[in-house]
Amino acid sequence: MADALPDAAAIEADDLKYVMRPWTHPKGEPVIIAKAKGCTVTDVNGKEYLDLTAGYFVNNAGHCHPKIAEAASKQVHEVLQVSGKHGSVPMVKLAKKLIQLAPKSVAKAFFSTGGSEANEFALKMARQYTKKSDIAYLENGYHGLTLGSLEVTASEKYRESAGKPLGTDNYAIPTAYCYRCKYGPHTTCTAQCLDSLPGKLDARPKTAAIIAEIVQAVGGLAPPQQWWDRVDKERKQRGILLIADEIQTGLGRTGKMFAVEHYGLEPEIMTGGKGLCGGVGSLGLSAANDEISKAFFGGTTPTNGGNAVSCAGGLAMLEIISEEKLIENAAKMGRYFTEAAWDLKDPWIGDVRFTGLLGGIELVKNRESKEILGKTEMAAIKDALHDAGMLITISGLHGNVLRLQPPLVVTSAQIDQFLAALRKVLNSVRGSG
Ligand SMILES: Cc1ncc(COP(=O)(O)O)c(C=O)c1O
């Protein structure tokens, strides 16, 4: 444990007094972080944590990578912000780089200030181009907490936060949750869960687009190829656009630069955020094909969209991803995590699912019946992992998934360190039950 900051207690007291935090917190949180490096963060009391959240899935290249720090420091002395309407050298360079890396179906980048905003612009683009109003979204999908992105977010818990009825222009379509497949068990999946899809789309002829996380971050749900093939076919037959939300899945997280590459999908619109700025400030990306880009009128520009320092951070991040082969490492470490987690042979581990380093471990009371592990046990596990210096989040449709998404620089030794702590914690919570 490193030394505490001299004013740690005062900082924590001020946090309590002055910072609004409209969420419930597990024990020990929020953690006020004083220093961060690679996969490790240190709080104001000097306690170190292995960060399996990558700062909420932002720091793909690890915390405070020297190359990002250097690029941002240099840019600070050149241009800071010039409004979304004008531009800066790093902004143009980042647009070019992203379009070169993105699927060929998108041709131009529009920058805003974060993920939710990027999705709002994507929805506007789809509506303006198609002149249609409705948007389909996947059950379980998450697209942000601003009002527009909430309209296409499935979770009732999040939707309730709008405090008003949400519009009726948008509607949910089925998602793939293979571990709990309603049509299984089967040896070959025929994507039966999509049987209702054609009817749903036909009933809504004003559908402009389907917005989807290609691999759903809530518990790491990766549909099989045939599932995406079927969605893609149905939507193309009806001239419905695909908006790929790559805010969490993008930039190497799933073991490809973008998750659409796993399935050969060609979205007409793609959004990005989170790590796009390398952790320097914040950026949102709404990329679209040429026709949609031409039809798009913003009305006005996001004031801080495409901040020059954030773009410099993002460019450095993309260089690191390539130089340090982080996409390859994400794929390799995802496989390692999967095998090592199953090797624990813990009776509560029901499913382990990683696509690269996007994933998690689903905990169940009973492997046969797949009975969900209860809230009390989940809270005890989260608290004990926290005490052991493991920063994670709990996720999943039923709140029983340990969401594990470390920076892409994570090593097998760090994964072993986490799993050794998990083994102890699961045994001790089970023993005390
Ligand atoms: C898939 C996805 N879309 C959109 C968002 C919203 O991004 P932000 O919180 O930067 O507004 C998130 C954030 O968690 C996300 O995971």
The ligand as a Gaussian input file, in Angstrom:
#p B3LYP/6-31G(d) Opt

LIG

0 1
 C      -22.748000       0.933000     -25.355000
 C      -22.795000       2.298000     -24.742000
 N      -23.400000       3.293000     -25.406000
 C      -23.458000       4.541000     -24.894000
 C      -22.911000       4.844000     -23.665000
 C      -22.993000       6.238000     -23.110000
 O      -21.744000       6.840000     -23.089000
 P      -21.452000       8.084000     -22.126000
 O      -21.589000       7.586000     -20.732000
 O      -20.060000       8.503000     -22.492000
 O      -22.450000       9.138000     -22.465000
 C      -22.277000       3.824000     -22.940000
 C      -21.699000       4.092000     -21.612000
 O      -21.552000       3.250000     -20.767000
 C      -22.219000       2.523000     -23.489000
 O      -21.640000       1.517000     -22.835000

